[in-house]
Structures are given as structure tokens and as C-alpha cells.
């Protein structure tokens, strides 16, 4: 437990726990909406915010948050109103965000490619006290939205038309999901990096779905898995010289594979039990009431 004596490691562990909570909490809604790769697109856009932060000598985390929020709103509006050229507009937004980040970082007198790489793939050693403060504030917002509005967000994620009929503000909730995803990306970029954050949003949710089909149980299991892999990956990088983002994502994938292997026989057992129950019900139905193959013409 000697790693707890290091102030840098303490900050890294706090950031890791918050990322382990927020990424799956948002990811469960993105998976329901079939927008699993949305976090990846927001990460590309947030690169411009990081470069802008270095250029203006401002906090890269807060600048990335502002740019990512604007980008996520644009993505949601394109999704809602874009027709044949929607995919093209999204591609221009993603690649423009990446190119803008590289250009602004190189124009900055204090920025370098090494700085950009630390934001792309995560760098726990460079998490500052100011970064931790920003991450705590942003994570609190994400938890407040994903937990406090879980019923409304779930309804919109499942069926927008039904949610609209019931009187829910569908457009506002869709924008709120997009903004919350953007905030989550900036929360996670110091731990797993902008290019790998989407995996941490999706893989724990997919792993949890191997054991549960209930939304509430999937939500809780995904968060538990997220916290487990982020903490394990962070501690591993303290003893092994390995990139934190890649380590955490590979651990999440390993958990997904393990749960898939364990869930397969359970699923077969449940299927056999359901089939046996169906046969028992049929056996209790009188023969005179059972359907036959004879058709009278």
C-alpha cells in the first residue's frame, strides 16, 4: 500500500474512481440509444479545446469541456435534423476537431506533441490539484444528471416517440444526454485519454449486460466494473511502466470476455428451464383444449 503515500498517486486514484463512476453511468444511456461511438467523436472535438487551452494559457480541462459541449450539441442537432448529409457533417466535425487540436497545440508557445499525447492516451502522473478539482465538479454534474433523471433519460433512450406522447421534453433530454457525454469525456481524458474514453463508456456496460437484462442492475454492475478496472489499472501502472489508458481499457475488455464465458452456460440453463416450464404448462392443458394441426375448410 506504499502507493497511497504519493500525493500524485492519491490524485490519480481520486480521478480514476470518478472516471469509473461517470463513464459507465453515461455509457448505459448511449448503448440504449445505439450511440456507442458518440464518446469517440466528442473526444476528437475536445482536442481543439485542449489546444485552445494551451494557446490561451487557460485550463485545458475547462476549455476542452466548453468545446466538447458545443460539439456535442452540434452532433445532436445533426442527428436530429440531418438527412442525407448528416454523416458527412459529423465526419467534418470529428476530423476538424482533431486537426484543430494539433494545429493549436503547435501554435502554443508552451504546448508540444508530448502534451497532446498525454491528453490523447491519459497520463496519471500529470494530474494536478487543479485537474482534480475540475474533475470532481464535472463528475458531480454527471452523477446528478444520470441518477437524478434516470427514469426520464431511460424513457427517451428506449422510445422517443412514446416519451414524447407522455409529455417528456424529448429534445431537451436528448441535448442533456449529449452534454453529459461531453462532460464525461473531459472528466476521463486525464485518466484514459480522449481516444480511449469511448471504450470505458461502452465496455463495462456490455460486460454488465452479460449478467443482467434489467436496466437498474445493469447500471449498478457497469459502475462497479468501471470502478474496479480504473482502480486496478491505476495501481498496475504504479508498479509497471505501462500507459494507464490502454491498461484500463484492456482490463475492461478482459472482464467482458470473462463474464461472457461465465454467462454462456447460465443462459443455456435458463433457456432449458424456460423450455421445461413451457412443456409443464402444456401438459396441464386438457387435450380437448390443445390446438391441433387439423384445419377445417
C-alpha positions in Angstrom: 0.0 0.0 0.0 3.0 2.3 -0.3 1.5 3.9 -3.4 -1.0 5.7 -1.1 1.8 7.8 0.3 2.4 9.5 -3.0 0.4 12.7 -3.5 0.4 12.2 -7.2 -1.0 8.7 -6.8 -3.6 10.0 -4.4 -4.8 12.4 -7.1 -4.7 9.7 -9.7 -6.8 7.3 -7.6 -9.4 10.0 -7.0 -9.6 10.8 -10.7 -9.8 7.1 -11.5 -12.7 6.4 -9.2 -14.7 9.4 -10.6 -14.0 8.2 -14.1 -15.0 4.7 -13.2 -18.4 6.1 -12.0 -19.2 8.6 -14.7 -18.1 6.9 -17.9 -20.4 3.8 -17.4 -23.2 5.9 -15.9 -23.4 7.9 -19.2 -22.5 4.9 -21.4 -25.6 2.9 -20.3 -27.8 5.5 -22.0 -25.6 5.8 -25.1 -25.7 2.0 -25.5 -29.5 2.1 -25.2 -29.7 4.8 -27.8 -27.3 2.9 -30.1 -24.8 5.7 -30.0 -21.9 3.7 -28.6 -19.3 5.6 -30.6 -20.5 9.1 -29.6 -17.8 9.4 -27.0 -15.2 8.8 -29.6 -16.5 11.6 -31.7 -16.7 14.0 -28.8 -13.1 13.1 -27.9 -11.9 14.2 -31.3 -13.7 17.6 -30.9 -12.4 18.1 -27.4 -8.8 18.0 -28.8 -9.5 21.5 -30.1 -10.4 22.6 -26.6 -7.1 21.2 -25.2 -5.1 23.0 -27.9 -7.0 26.2 -27.3 -6.3 26.0 -23.5 -2.6 25.8 -24.1 -2.7 28.6 -26.7 -4.7 31.0 -24.3 -2.8 29.8 -21.2 -6.0 28.6 -19.7 -7.1 25.4 -18.1 -7.1 22.7 -20.8 -9.8 20.7 -18.9 -12.2 23.6 -18.8 -11.5 24.7 -22.3 -12.0 21.1 -23.5 -15.2 20.9 -21.6 -16.6 24.1 -23.3 -15.6 23.0 -26.8 -16.8 19.4 -26.2 -20.2 20.7 -25.1 -20.6 22.9 -28.2 -19.5 20.0 -30.3 -21.9 17.5 -28.6 -24.8 19.9 -29.1 -23.9 20.2 -32.8 -23.7 16.4 -33.1 -27.2 16.0 -31.5 -28.7 18.7 -33.8 -27.1 17.0 -36.8 -28.5 13.6 -35.7 -32.0 15.1 -35.2 -32.2 17.2 -38.3 -29.6 15.9 -40.6 -30.8 13.9 -43.6 -28.6 12.6 -46.4 -25.6 14.8 -45.5 -25.7 14.1 -41.7 -22.8 11.6 -41.8 -20.7 13.9 -43.9 -21.3 16.8 -41.4 -20.3 14.6 -38.5 -17.2 13.4 -40.2 -16.1 17.0 -40.9 -16.8 17.9 -37.2 -14.7 15.0 -35.9 -11.7 15.4 -38.2 -11.9 19.2 -37.9 -11.7 18.9 -34.1 -8.7 16.6 -34.3 -6.9 18.8 -36.8 -7.7 21.9 -34.8 -6.3 20.4 -31.7 -3.0 19.5 -33.3 -2.6 22.9 -35.0 -3.5 25.0 -31.9 -1.1 22.9 -29.7 1.8 23.5 -32.1 1.0 27.3 -32.3 1.1 27.5 -28.5 4.5 28.6 -27.0 4.0 26.2 -24.1 2.4 23.3 -25.9 4.1 20.3 -27.6 3.2 16.9 -29.1 4.2 15.3 -25.8 1.5 17.4 -24.0 -1.1 16.4 -26.7 -0.2 12.7 -26.3 -0.8 12.8 -22.6 -4.4 14.0 -23.2 -4.9 11.6 -26.1 -4.0 8.5 -24.1 -4.0 9.6 -20.5 -1.2 10.5 -18.1 -1.8 9.9 -14.4 1.5 11.4 -13.4 0.5 14.8 -14.7 -2.9 15.1 -12.9 -2.6 18.4 -10.9 -4.7 19.5 -7.9 -6.5 21.9 -10.3 -7.3 19.0 -12.6 -8.7 17.0 -9.6 -10.9 20.0 -8.6 -12.3 20.3 -12.1 -12.9 16.5 -12.4 -14.8 16.5 -9.1 -17.1 19.3 -10.1 -17.7 17.9 -13.5 -18.3 14.4 -12.2 -20.8 15.7 -9.7 -22.8 17.2 -12.6 -22.7 13.9 -14.5 -23.9 11.8 -11.4 -26.6 14.3 -10.7 -28.0 14.1 -14.2 -27.6 10.3 -14.8 -29.0 9.3 -11.4 -31.5 12.1 -10.8 -33.1 11.9 -14.2 -32.6 8.2 -14.8 -36.4 7.5 -15.4 -36.7 10.3 -18.0 -33.5 9.5 -19.7 -34.3 5.8 -19.9 -37.7 6.5 -21.4 -36.2 8.8 -24.1 -33.4 6.3 -24.8 -35.9 3.4 -25.3 -38.5 5.1 -27.4 -38.5 8.8 -28.3 -42.0 8.7 -29.8 -43.5 7.1 -26.7 -41.6 9.6 -24.4 -42.9 12.5 -26.5 -46.5 11.2 -26.2 -46.2 11.0 -22.4 -45.2 14.7 -22.3 -41.5 14.4 -21.7 -39.3 17.2 -23.2 -37.5 14.8 -25.6 -35.4 17.5 -27.4 -34.1 18.9 -24.1 -33.3 15.4 -22.7 -31.5 14.4 -25.9 -29.4 17.5 -25.7 -28.8 16.9 -22.0 -27.5 13.4 -22.7 -25.2 14.8 -25.4 -23.9 17.5 -23.0 -23.4 15.0 -20.2 -21.4 12.7 -22.5 -19.2 15.7 -23.4 -18.6 16.5 -19.8 -17.7 12.8 -19.1 -15.2 12.8 -21.9 -13.3 15.7 -20.4 -13.6 14.1 -16.9 -11.9 10.9 -18.3 -9.3 12.4 -20.6 -6.6 12.7 -17.9 -7.1 9.1 -16.9 -7.8 7.1 -20.1 -7.3 9.7 -22.8 -9.6 11.3 -25.3 -9.1 8.4 -27.8 -9.9 5.6 -25.4 -12.7 7.2 -23.3 -15.4 5.8 -25.5 -14.3 2.2 -24.6 -14.7 2.9 -20.9 -18.3 4.2 -21.6 -19.3 1.1 -23.6 -17.3 -2.0 -22.4 -18.4 -2.0 -18.7 -22.0 -1.7 -19.9 -21.6 -4.5 -22.4 -20.0 -6.6 -19.6 -22.8 -5.9 -17.2 -25.4 -6.9 -19.8 -23.9 -10.4 -19.9 -25.3 -10.9 -16.4 -28.4 -8.8 -16.4 -31.2 -7.5 -18.6 -32.6 -5.1 -16.0 -31.7 -1.5 -16.6 -31.2 -0.8 -12.9 -29.0 -3.9 -12.3 -27.0 -3.2 -15.5 -26.4 0.4 -14.4 -25.1 -0.6 -11.0 -23.0 -3.5 -12.3 -21.5 -1.3 -15.0 -20.4 1.3 -12.5 -18.9 -1.4 -10.2 -17.0 -2.8 -13.1 -15.9 0.7 -14.2 -14.6 1.5 -10.7 -12.9 -1.9 -10.5 -11.0 -1.6 -13.8 -10.0 2.0 -13.3 -8.6 1.4 -9.8 -6.9 -1.8 -10.9 -5.4 -0.2 -14.0 -4.2 2.8 -12.0 -2.5 0.7 -9.3 -0.9 -1.5 -12.1 0.7 1.5 -13.8 2.3 2.4 -10.4 4.2 -0.8 -10.4 4.5 -1.4 -14.1 5.7 1.2 -16.7 2.5 1.0 -18.8 0.2 3.6 -20.3 -2.8 4.0 -17.9 -5.5 4.4 -20.6 -4.5 1.2 -22.5 -4.1 -0.8 -19.3 -7.6 0.2 -18.0 -9.3 -0.5 -21.4 -7.6 -3.9 -21.7 -8.7 -4.8 -18.2 -12.3 -3.8 -19.1 -12.2 -6.0 -22.2 -10.8 -8.9 -20.1 -13.7 -8.5 -17.7 -16.1 -8.5 -20.6 -14.6 -11.7 -22.0 -14.6 -13.4 -18.6 -18.3 -12.5 -17.9 -19.3 -13.6 -21.4 -17.7 -17.1 -20.8 -19.4 -17.3 -17.4 -22.8 -16.1 -18.7 -23.0 -18.6 -21.7 -23.8 -21.7 -19.6 -26.1 -19.7 -17.4 -28.0 -18.5 -20.5 -28.3 -22.1 -21.7 -29.5 -23.3 -18.3 -32.2 -20.5 -18.2 -33.3 -21.5 -21.7 -33.7 -25.1 -20.8 -35.6 -24.2 -17.6 -37.9 -21.9 -19.6 -38.5 -24.7 -22.2 -39.2 -27.2 -19.4 -41.7 -24.8 -17.8 -43.4 -24.4 -21.1 -43.7 -28.2 -21.5 -45.2 -28.5 -18.0 -47.8 -25.8 -18.8 -48.7 -27.6 -22.0 -49.0 -30.9 -20.1 -51.5 -29.4 -17.7 -53.8 -28.2 -20.5 -56.6 -30.7 -21.3 -56.2 -32.5 -24.6 -59.5 -31.2 -25.8 -58.3 -27.6 -25.5 -54.9 -28.1 -27.1 -54.5 -26.7 -30.6 -54.4 -29.2 -33.4 -53.0 -29.2 -36.9 -56.3 -30.1 -38.4 -57.9 -27.3 -40.4 -61.5 -27.4 -41.5 -62.1 -25.9 -44.9 
